[in-house]
Amino acid sequence: MIRHATDADFPAVLAIWNPIIRDTMVTFNSLEKSAADLAAMLADKAQHGHAFLVADSEGDGVQGFATYGQFRGGIGYARTMEHTIILGPNARGRGVGKALMAAIEDHARAGGAKSMFGGVSAGNPEGRAFHAAIGYSEVAELADVGWKFGRYWNLVLMQKLLT
């Protein structure tokens, strides 16, 4: 079941997200999240009409999450969004990611969004393949913009038109 995240989901979200932050190239961020970070993020999403959704499987709990917000600041970008999607290891290859993405795309579309971007590390070929499989196109590769694990990494921007 895809639903809006609540404070009760914080332990499960952190248990999924922090190992990804710490151990992988899925994100260039190297600072782990806290419950206070998630509370602030949920409040910000609610204030701006954006979603933070979780995939909750009966018996297995939260399997992953997806969220989105405005791509860049300013009124000119108000209809262009950027998302984050993170899955737990047991959710991969089971359609959970596709369901989460469909739900946030629908939410963004209903709010008037024209397009959605994903910034995917060039060191994350699985992320690039996933996005391509759900209709995202590679539109740019930014050289040496991310720093993690003692080196620079490229960022691949992938876009899907929602309308």
N, CA and C atoms as a LAMMPS dump frame, in Angstrom:
ITEM: TIMESTEP
0
ITEM: NUMBER OF ATOMS
489
ITEM: BOX BOUNDS ff ff ff
-5.0000000000000000e+02 5.0000000000000000e+02
-5.0000000000000000e+02 5.0000000000000000e+02
-5.0000000000000000e+02 5.0000000000000000e+02
ITEM: ATOMS id mol type element x y z
1 1 1 N 0.846 -1.177 0
2 1 2 C 0 0 0
3 1 3 C 0.894 1.245 0
4 2 1 N 0.587 2.181 -0.891
5 2 2 C 1.29 3.457 -0.942
6 2 3 C 0.466 4.46 -0.148
7 3 1 N 1.126 5.165 0.786
8 3 2 C 0.413 6.137 1.621
9 3 3 C 1.371 7.259 2.022
10 4 1 N 0.794 8.324 2.551
11 4 2 C 1.606 9.433 3.045
12 4 3 C 2.359 8.995 4.307
13 5 1 N 3.602 9.416 4.402
14 5 2 C 4.417 9.098 5.572
15 5 3 C 3.921 9.856 6.8
16 6 1 N 4.121 9.235 7.956
17 6 2 C 3.804 9.862 9.243
18 6 3 C 5.029 9.763 10.146
19 7 1 N 4.965 10.441 11.276
20 7 2 C 6.061 10.375 12.249
21 7 3 C 6.353 8.938 12.678
22 8 1 N 5.343 8.104 12.702
23 8 2 C 5.527 6.706 13.118
24 8 3 C 6.415 5.932 12.137
25 9 1 N 6.567 6.436 10.909
26 9 2 C 7.394 5.776 9.9
27 9 3 C 8.873 6.134 10.012
28 10 1 N 9.215 7.115 10.823
29 10 2 C 10.596 7.597 10.868
30 10 3 C 11.62 6.503 11.144
31 11 1 N 11.417 5.628 12.134
32 11 2 C 12.438 4.595 12.365
33 11 3 C 12.676 3.705 11.144
34 12 1 N 11.605 3.316 10.461
35 12 2 C 11.751 2.452 9.281
36 12 3 C 12.406 3.202 8.127
37 13 1 N 12.01 4.456 7.91
38 13 2 C 12.605 5.257 6.834
39 13 3 C 14.094 5.455 7.1
40 14 1 N 14.448 5.773 8.328
41 14 2 C 15.861 5.969 8.669
42 14 3 C 16.661 4.677 8.514
43 15 1 N 16.048 3.553 8.855
44 15 2 C 16.737 2.256 8.72
45 15 3 C 17.001 1.914 7.252
46 16 1 N 16.181 2.416 6.355
47 16 2 C 16.389 2.206 4.917
48 16 3 C 17.355 3.249 4.357
49 17 1 N 17.135 4.521 4.709
50 17 2 C 17.858 5.626 4.087
51 17 3 C 19.304 5.748 4.549
52 18 1 N 19.55 5.64 5.848
53 18 2 C 20.899 5.9 6.346
54 18 3 C 21.962 4.938 5.82
55 19 1 N 21.701 3.641 5.675
56 19 2 C 22.714 2.783 5.048
57 19 3 C 22.99 3.155 3.584
58 20 1 N 21.972 3.629 2.877
59 20 2 C 22.158 4.085 1.496
60 20 3 C 23.071 5.312 1.49
61 21 1 N 22.811 6.24 2.406
62 21 2 C 23.651 7.44 2.519
63 21 3 C 25.08 7.053 2.863
64 22 1 N 25.224 6.195 3.817
65 22 2 C 26.542 5.835 4.355
66 22 3 C 27.371 4.975 3.403
67 23 1 N 26.727 4.03 2.718
68 23 2 C 27.475 2.958 2.058
69 23 3 C 27.4 2.92 0.54
70 24 1 N 26.611 3.793 -0.107
71 24 2 C 26.414 3.649 -1.548
72 24 3 C 26.606 4.968 -2.289
73 25 1 N 26.573 4.853 -3.618
74 25 2 C 26.627 6.007 -4.506
75 25 3 C 25.243 6.447 -4.963
76 26 1 N 24.195 5.933 -4.354
77 26 2 C 22.842 6.33 -4.728
78 26 3 C 22.649 7.826 -4.46
79 27 1 N 23.28 8.342 -3.433
80 27 2 C 23.228 9.762 -3.102
81 27 3 C 24.64 10.256 -2.834
82 28 1 N 24.888 11.52 -3.182
83 28 2 C 26.184 12.12 -2.868
84 28 3 C 26.223 12.606 -1.421
85 29 1 N 25.063 12.735 -0.805
86 29 2 C 25.001 13.155 0.587
87 29 3 C 25.72 12.127 1.452
88 30 1 N 26.529 12.588 2.381
89 30 2 C 27.205 11.658 3.289
90 30 3 C 26.803 11.893 4.739
91 31 1 N 25.842 12.784 4.978
92 31 2 C 25.354 13.037 6.33
93 31 3 C 24.058 12.27 6.547
94 32 1 N 24.077 11.36 7.512
95 32 2 C 22.88 10.561 7.781
96 32 3 C 21.746 11.438 8.31
97 33 1 N 20.533 10.989 8.073
98 33 2 C 19.328 11.705 8.486
99 33 3 C 18.955 11.341 9.92
100 34 1 N 18.229 12.238 10.55
101 34 2 C 17.707 12.017 11.901
102 34 3 C 16.185 12.146 11.857
103 35 1 N 15.546 11.775 12.953
104 35 2 C 14.093 11.93 13.043
105 35 3 C 13.719 13.408 12.923
106 36 1 N 14.522 14.291 13.484
107 36 2 C 14.252 15.734 13.37
108 36 3 C 14.349 16.192 11.912
109 37 1 N 15.312 15.655 11.169
110 37 2 C 15.425 15.984 9.739
111 37 3 C 14.163 15.563 8.992
112 38 1 N 13.682 14.356 9.291
113 38 2 C 12.479 13.858 8.615
114 38 3 C 11.252 14.681 8.991
115 39 1 N 11.152 15.062 10.258
116 39 2 C 10.013 15.879 10.69
117 39 3 C 10.002 17.21 9.943
118 40 1 N 11.17 17.828 9.809
119 40 2 C 11.263 19.097 9.081
120 40 3 C 10.932 18.893 7.601
121 41 1 N 11.384 17.793 7.028
122 41 2 C 11.119 17.506 5.626
123 41 3 C 9.627 17.301 5.382
124 42 1 N 8.968 16.523 6.24
125 42 2 C 7.53 16.301 6.084
126 42 3 C 6.754 17.607 6.219
127 43 1 N 7.141 18.444 7.159
128 43 2 C 6.466 19.731 7.341
129 43 3 C 6.647 20.606 6.103
130 44 1 N 7.852 20.619 5.552
131 44 2 C 8.123 21.415 4.351
132 44 3 C 7.309 20.902 3.168
133 45 1 N 7.261 19.587 2.999
134 45 2 C 6.489 19.014 1.889
135 45 3 C 5.016 19.383 2.034
136 46 1 N 4.482 19.268 3.231
137 46 2 C 3.072 19.594 3.463
138 46 3 C 2.805 21.074 3.175
139 47 1 N 3.702 21.937 3.616
140 47 2 C 3.528 23.374 3.406
141 47 3 C 3.487 23.731 1.924
142 48 1 N 4.254 23.025 1.109
143 48 2 C 4.351 23.343 -0.306
144 48 3 C 3.452 22.461 -1.193
145 49 1 N 2.657 21.593 -0.586
146 49 2 C 1.739 20.757 -1.349
147 49 3 C 2.398 19.597 -2.065
148 50 1 N 3.589 19.187 -1.592
149 50 2 C 4.306 18.069 -2.19
150 50 3 C 4.146 16.842 -1.304
151 51 1 N 4.46 15.692 -1.824
152 51 2 C 4.216 14.442 -1.094
153 51 3 C 5.51 13.799 -0.613
154 52 1 N 5.4 13.087 0.491
155 52 2 C 6.423 12.157 0.98
156 52 3 C 5.651 10.874 1.245
157 53 1 N 5.82 9.9 0.353
158 53 2 C 5.026 8.673 0.398
159 53 3 C 5.884 7.482 0.79
160 54 1 N 5.265 6.517 1.454
161 54 2 C 5.939 5.265 1.79
162 54 3 C 5.17 4.107 1.177
163 55 1 N 5.91 3.049 0.866
164 55 2 C 5.309 1.778 0.455
165 55 3 C 5.3 0.911 1.693
166 56 1 N 4.115 0.586 2.159
167 56 2 C 3.93 -0.153 3.404
168 56 3 C 3.31 -1.504 3.072
169 57 1 N 4.042 -2.564 3.354
170 57 2 C 3.581 -3.912 3.069
171 57 3 C 3.127 -4.559 4.37
172 58 1 N 1.9 -5.041 4.377
173 58 2 C 1.382 -5.688 5.585
174 58 3 C 2.293 -6.847 5.978
175 59 1 N 2.746 -6.817 7.181
176 59 2 C 3.636 -7.856 7.682
177 59 3 C 5.107 -7.511 7.538
178 60 1 N 5.462 -6.748 6.49
179 60 2 C 6.861 -6.376 6.268
180 60 3 C 7.158 -4.931 6.623
181 61 1 N 6.134 -4.124 6.83
182 61 2 C 6.332 -2.722 7.178
183 61 3 C 6.757 -1.886 5.982
184 62 1 N 7.387 -0.753 6.278
185 62 2 C 7.807 0.18 5.235
186 62 3 C 8.928 -0.447 4.415
187 63 1 N 8.717 -0.496 3.093
188 63 2 C 9.67 -1.098 2.162
189 63 3 C 10.491 -0.073 1.394
190 64 1 N 10.026 1.168 1.393
191 64 2 C 10.719 2.226 0.679
192 64 3 C 9.898 3.491 0.723
193 65 1 N 10.45 4.553 0.126
194 65 2 C 9.752 5.832 0.12
195 65 3 C 10.122 6.61 -1.13
196 66 1 N 9.281 7.583 -1.452
197 66 2 C 9.544 8.521 -2.538
198 66 3 C 8.98 9.869 -2.123
199 67 1 N 9.668 10.913 -2.531
200 67 2 C 9.232 12.265 -2.239
201 67 3 C 9.647 13.17 -3.386
202 68 1 N 9.09 14.354 -3.415
203 68 2 C 9.486 15.299 -4.45
204 68 3 C 9.312 16.716 -3.949
205 69 1 N 9.947 17.628 -4.662
206 69 2 C 9.828 19.049 -4.397
207 69 3 C 10.213 19.811 -5.644
208 70 1 N 10.116 21.11 -5.563
209 70 2 C 10.425 21.948 -6.711
210 70 3 C 11.885 21.776 -7.114
211 71 1 N 12.129 21.663 -8.411
212 71 2 C 13.461 21.409 -8.97
213 71 3 C 14.456 22.497 -8.585
214 72 1 N 14.092 23.735 -8.756
215 72 2 C 14.916 24.877 -8.371
216 72 3 C 14.003 25.932 -7.778
217 73 1 N 14.58 26.855 -7.034
218 73 2 C 13.795 27.913 -6.416
219 73 3 C 13.261 28.903 -7.435
220 74 1 N 12.244 29.624 -7.047
221 74 2 C 11.697 30.685 -7.873
222 74 3 C 10.434 30.273 -8.593
223 75 1 N 9.622 31.25 -8.87
224 75 2 C 8.312 31.023 -9.468
225 75 3 C 8.402 30.409 -10.858
226 76 1 N 9.465 30.683 -11.578
227 76 2 C 9.614 30.157 -12.929
228 76 3 C 9.762 28.647 -12.984
229 77 1 N 10.133 28.032 -11.858
230 77 2 C 10.299 26.576 -11.795
231 77 3 C 9.158 25.88 -11.048
232 78 1 N 8.092 26.595 -10.804
233 78 2 C 7.012 26.074 -9.957
234 78 3 C 6.341 24.821 -10.507
235 79 1 N 6.507 24.522 -11.788
236 79 2 C 5.863 23.342 -12.379
237 79 3 C 6.874 22.263 -12.777
238 80 1 N 8.094 22.421 -12.274
239 80 2 C 9.143 21.441 -12.539
240 80 3 C 9.608 20.871 -11.208
241 81 1 N 9.504 19.555 -11.066
242 81 2 C 9.792 18.901 -9.801
243 81 3 C 11.018 17.991 -9.907
244 82 1 N 11.562 17.653 -8.742
245 82 2 C 12.654 16.682 -8.645
246 82 3 C 12.297 15.699 -7.54
247 83 1 N 12.573 14.431 -7.776
248 83 2 C 12.178 13.411 -6.807
249 83 3 C 13.385 12.699 -6.188
250 84 1 N 13.084 12.04 -5.1
251 84 2 C 13.989 11.094 -4.449
252 84 3 C 13.206 9.815 -4.247
253 85 1 N 13.814 8.699 -4.578
254 85 2 C 13.202 7.397 -4.303
255 85 3 C 14.274 6.494 -3.71
256 86 1 N 13.938 5.852 -2.605
257 86 2 C 14.853 4.944 -1.917
258 86 3 C 14.07 3.693 -1.545
259 87 1 N 14.614 2.543 -1.907
260 87 2 C 13.983 1.268 -1.572
261 87 3 C 14.864 0.471 -0.636
262 88 1 N 14.224 -0.263 0.259
263 88 2 C 14.943 -1.223 1.086
264 88 3 C 15.368 -2.408 0.234
265 89 1 N 16.346 -3.171 0.699
266 89 2 C 16.866 -4.275 -0.118
267 89 3 C 15.821 -5.317 -0.485
268 90 1 N 14.841 -5.554 0.357
269 90 2 C 13.827 -6.578 0.073
270 90 3 C 12.738 -6.095 -0.877
271 91 1 N 12.729 -4.804 -1.209
272 91 2 C 11.687 -4.257 -2.076
273 91 3 C 12.105 -4.221 -3.538
274 92 1 N 13.367 -4.372 -3.802
275 92 2 C 13.866 -4.219 -5.172
276 92 3 C 13.404 -5.37 -6.061
277 93 1 N 13.014 -5.013 -7.296
278 93 2 C 12.592 -6.02 -8.264
279 93 3 C 11.192 -6.556 -8.045
280 94 1 N 10.411 -5.916 -7.189
281 94 2 C 9.061 -6.4 -6.877
282 94 3 C 7.962 -5.427 -7.288
283 95 1 N 8.327 -4.352 -8.013
284 95 2 C 7.335 -3.374 -8.451
285 95 3 C 7.065 -2.264 -7.462
286 96 1 N 7.737 -2.294 -6.319
287 96 2 C 7.522 -1.279 -5.29
288 96 3 C 7.962 0.092 -5.792
289 97 1 N 9.124 0.158 -6.432
290 97 2 C 9.624 1.426 -6.951
291 97 3 C 8.706 2.016 -8.001
292 98 1 N 8.222 1.176 -8.899
293 98 2 C 7.299 1.648 -9.936
294 98 3 C 6.026 2.198 -9.312
295 99 1 N 5.507 1.521 -8.304
296 99 2 C 4.285 1.982 -7.643
297 99 3 C 4.509 3.315 -6.927
298 100 1 N 5.638 3.452 -6.247
299 100 2 C 5.952 4.717 -5.574
300 100 3 C 6.084 5.856 -6.582
301 101 1 N 6.788 5.596 -7.673
302 101 2 C 6.98 6.643 -8.674
303 101 3 C 5.658 7.028 -9.327
304 102 1 N 4.826 6.065 -9.639
305 102 2 C 3.52 6.381 -10.224
306 102 3 C 2.715 7.258 -9.272
307 103 1 N 2.794 6.964 -7.985
308 103 2 C 2.026 7.731 -6.997
309 103 3 C 2.539 9.163 -6.866
310 104 1 N 3.867 9.359 -6.826
311 104 2 C 4.34 10.748 -6.694
312 104 3 C 4.16 11.516 -8.001
313 105 1 N 4.291 10.827 -9.128
314 105 2 C 4.034 11.504 -10.403
315 105 3 C 2.577 11.937 -10.488
316 106 1 N 1.657 11.073 -10.084
317 106 2 C 0.228 11.424 -10.082
318 106 3 C -0.026 12.61 -9.152
319 107 1 N 0.594 12.593 -7.968
320 107 2 C 0.423 13.679 -7.01
321 107 3 C 0.945 14.99 -7.591
322 108 1 N 2.125 14.941 -8.186
323 108 2 C 2.723 16.141 -8.769
324 108 3 C 1.885 16.651 -9.945
325 109 1 N 1.432 15.742 -10.785
326 109 2 C 0.595 16.093 -11.934
327 109 3 C -0.691 16.772 -11.457
328 110 1 N -1.308 16.225 -10.431
329 110 2 C -2.545 16.802 -9.892
330 110 3 C -2.305 18.205 -9.339
331 111 1 N -1.088 18.477 -8.901
332 111 2 C -0.736 19.799 -8.399
333 111 3 C -0.272 20.76 -9.479
334 112 1 N -0.321 20.334 -10.741
335 112 2 C 0.024 21.218 -11.838
336 112 3 C 1.435 21.073 -12.378
337 113 1 N 2.176 20.048 -11.939
338 113 2 C 3.554 19.873 -12.42
339 113 3 C 3.564 19.429 -13.871
340 114 1 N 4.512 19.961 -14.632
341 114 2 C 4.695 19.628 -16.045
342 114 3 C 5.735 18.53 -16.224
343 115 1 N 6.792 18.567 -15.409
344 115 2 C 7.849 17.563 -15.563
345 115 3 C 8.474 17.211 -14.227
346 116 1 N 9.121 16.05 -14.225
347 116 2 C 9.791 15.522 -13.032
348 116 3 C 11.215 15.144 -13.429
349 117 1 N 12.162 15.556 -12.604
350 117 2 C 13.566 15.198 -12.79
351 117 3 C 14.003 14.229 -11.699
352 118 1 N 14.955 13.403 -12.06
353 118 2 C 15.695 12.597 -11.105
354 118 3 C 17.168 12.863 -11.343
355 119 1 N 17.894 13.166 -10.296
356 119 2 C 19.344 13.306 -10.383
357 119 3 C 19.948 11.989 -9.948
358 120 1 N 20.573 11.27 -10.879
359 120 2 C 21.066 9.923 -10.611
360 120 3 C 22.589 9.924 -10.712
361 121 1 N 23.238 9.427 -9.697
362 121 2 C 24.693 9.32 -9.726
363 121 3 C 25.132 8.455 -10.898
364 122 1 N 26.161 8.905 -11.595
365 122 2 C 26.718 8.084 -12.668
366 122 3 C 27.282 6.783 -12.103
367 123 1 N 27.529 6.748 -10.808
368 123 2 C 27.994 5.533 -10.137
369 123 3 C 26.859 4.617 -9.709
370 124 1 N 25.652 4.864 -10.216
371 124 2 C 24.468 4.085 -9.866
372 124 3 C 23.773 3.597 -11.142
373 125 1 N 24.371 2.632 -11.848
374 125 2 C 23.76 2.17 -13.103
375 125 3 C 22.379 1.562 -12.911
376 126 1 N 22.108 0.954 -11.757
377 126 2 C 20.787 0.393 -11.507
378 126 3 C 19.733 1.496 -11.447
379 127 1 N 20.083 2.628 -10.858
380 127 2 C 19.161 3.758 -10.79
381 127 3 C 18.857 4.32 -12.163
382 128 1 N 19.871 4.39 -13.015
383 128 2 C 19.666 4.872 -14.374
384 128 3 C 18.754 3.908 -15.142
385 129 1 N 18.982 2.63 -15.015
386 129 2 C 18.164 1.633 -15.706
387 129 3 C 16.716 1.676 -15.203
388 130 1 N 16.538 1.81 -13.897
389 130 2 C 15.195 1.894 -13.326
390 130 3 C 14.439 3.084 -13.923
391 131 1 N 15.074 4.249 -13.904
392 131 2 C 14.408 5.443 -14.416
393 131 3 C 14.084 5.307 -15.907
394 132 1 N 14.999 4.766 -16.677
395 132 2 C 14.747 4.56 -18.105
396 132 3 C 13.549 3.633 -18.307
397 133 1 N 13.441 2.606 -17.476
398 133 2 C 12.349 1.635 -17.61
399 133 3 C 10.978 2.241 -17.316
400 134 1 N 10.942 3.327 -16.547
401 134 2 C 9.649 3.951 -16.231
402 134 3 C 9.445 5.252 -17.006
403 135 1 N 10.198 5.424 -18.085
404 135 2 C 9.919 6.524 -18.997
405 135 3 C 10.745 7.781 -18.849
406 136 1 N 11.81 7.742 -18.061
407 136 2 C 12.688 8.906 -17.921
408 136 3 C 13.775 8.851 -18.987
409 137 1 N 14.135 10.022 -19.499
410 137 2 C 15.192 10.142 -20.496
411 137 3 C 16.384 10.872 -19.886
412 138 1 N 17.576 10.437 -20.253
413 138 2 C 18.787 11.153 -19.833
414 138 3 C 18.876 12.428 -20.65
415 139 1 N 18.881 13.571 -19.956
416 139 2 C 18.902 14.856 -20.653
417 139 3 C 20.198 15.625 -20.428
418 140 1 N 20.992 15.234 -19.433
419 140 2 C 22.266 15.916 -19.185
420 140 3 C 23.126 15.061 -18.275
421 141 1 N 24.426 15.227 -18.429
422 141 2 C 25.363 14.633 -17.479
423 141 3 C 26.309 15.741 -17.037
424 142 1 N 26.274 16.036 -15.749
425 142 2 C 27.07 17.105 -15.162
426 142 3 C 28.35 16.491 -14.597
427 143 1 N 29.475 16.923 -15.122
428 143 2 C 30.759 16.328 -14.76
429 143 3 C 31.24 16.805 -13.389
430 144 1 N 31.69 15.84 -12.591
431 144 2 C 32.395 16.122 -11.337
432 144 3 C 31.648 17.056 -10.387
433 145 1 N 30.343 16.88 -10.244
434 145 2 C 29.578 17.757 -9.358
435 145 3 C 29.328 17.152 -7.981
436 146 1 N 29.503 15.846 -7.84
437 146 2 C 29.293 15.19 -6.551
438 146 3 C 30.614 14.72 -5.972
439 147 1 N 30.742 14.809 -4.661
440 147 2 C 31.946 14.362 -3.972
441 147 3 C 31.551 13.313 -2.944
442 148 1 N 32.098 12.125 -3.081
443 148 2 C 31.83 11.076 -2.104
444 148 3 C 32.902 10.005 -2.236
445 149 1 N 33.237 9.403 -1.14
446 149 2 C 34.238 8.333 -1.095
447 149 3 C 35.578 8.796 -1.665
448 150 1 N 35.927 10.063 -1.401
449 150 2 C 37.24 10.581 -1.763
450 150 3 C 37.442 10.913 -3.221
451 151 1 N 36.342 11.064 -3.972
452 151 2 C 36.505 11.435 -5.376
453 151 3 C 35.265 12.142 -5.903
454 152 1 N 35.399 12.747 -7.062
455 152 2 C 34.285 13.4 -7.737
456 152 3 C 33.519 12.394 -8.585
457 153 1 N 32.193 12.647 -8.707
458 153 2 C 31.308 11.798 -9.499
459 153 3 C 30.434 12.672 -10.384
460 154 1 N 30.045 12.124 -11.522
461 154 2 C 29.107 12.808 -12.414
462 154 3 C 27.681 12.586 -11.937
463 155 1 N 26.822 13.542 -12.271
464 155 2 C 25.398 13.457 -11.983
465 155 3 C 24.647 13.417 -13.304
466 156 1 N 23.786 12.433 -13.464
467 156 2 C 22.974 12.292 -14.663
468 156 3 C 21.573 12.811 -14.338
469 157 1 N 21.136 13.798 -15.116
470 157 2 C 19.771 14.316 -14.949
471 157 3 C 18.866 13.543 -15.905
472 158 1 N 17.8 12.989 -15.327
473 158 2 C 16.821 12.236 -16.11
474 158 3 C 15.46 12.913 -15.912
475 159 1 N 14.719 13.054 -17.017
476 159 2 C 13.482 13.806 -17
477 159 3 C 12.339 13.005 -17.614
478 160 1 N 11.157 13.234 -17.054
479 160 2 C 9.924 12.678 -17.617
480 160 3 C 8.899 13.806 -17.665
481 161 1 N 8.281 13.986 -18.838
482 161 2 C 7.199 14.951 -18.95
483 161 3 C 5.934 14.306 -18.398
484 162 1 N 5.268 15.023 -17.511
485 162 2 C 4.077 14.483 -16.836
486 162 3 C 2.785 14.82 -17.559
487 163 1 N 2.807 15.842 -18.406
488 163 2 C 1.593 16.226 -19.128
489 163 3 C 1.88 16.317 -20.613
